[in-house]
Amino acid sequence: MNQALKKQERLVIPVRKEGDVAKARPCLGDHQAQLEKVRARSFARYENAYRELAKV
């Protein structure tokens, strides 16, 4: 039961057959909180790359 309540942490890309068209899915929640979370993850992962790009 606990597994069902666990929040999804990774992007899930469903398998499509040839010719199927991908459709957008709405995402519920606070947009600003989602942006802050993704920026924090991105900076943690690519901090050195961002610093190098800032020098250019």
Steps between C-alpha positions, in 0.01 A plus 500: 500500500787735579633462144173634360533816710860566400539805276647449157857634487598412143359586161291219358496474121238249386581271209322599178441307184607642167248758382366581848494869588622615840251712693573746778397404851400765752716525808328590823668701771667831567689612189739726693594217738566271204730760341695549822544125539622447144738798521650366824551154348644645182743725685609216728571276202650752255649766728845496338355516150286802592801676647703436183216626280468814713861588414427514126 
